Amino acid sequence: MNKPLDDLSPKKLQELEVLTGQLLSAMKRTPLQHEPIFEELFRLEAQLSRIRRTRFDEANPTFTT
């Protein structure tokens, strides 16, 4: 995991994940979806999601779907 992202509070992590997703959604409706920054943001959103899920799994080891 990325250390600076690991240090974010759960609230800030969620906020950053939501806002990144919103930015990606807006970019998909423009030619900006073909820019390199789009791919970087996509990877950032995936990384944020992974961190959030890992934290959840660690805090809720008995949770099953």
Secondary structure, DSSP 8 states (H G I E B T S, - for coil): --HHHHTS-HHHHHHHHHHHHHHHHHHHTSGGGGSHHHHHHHHHHHHHHHHHHHHHHHH-TT---
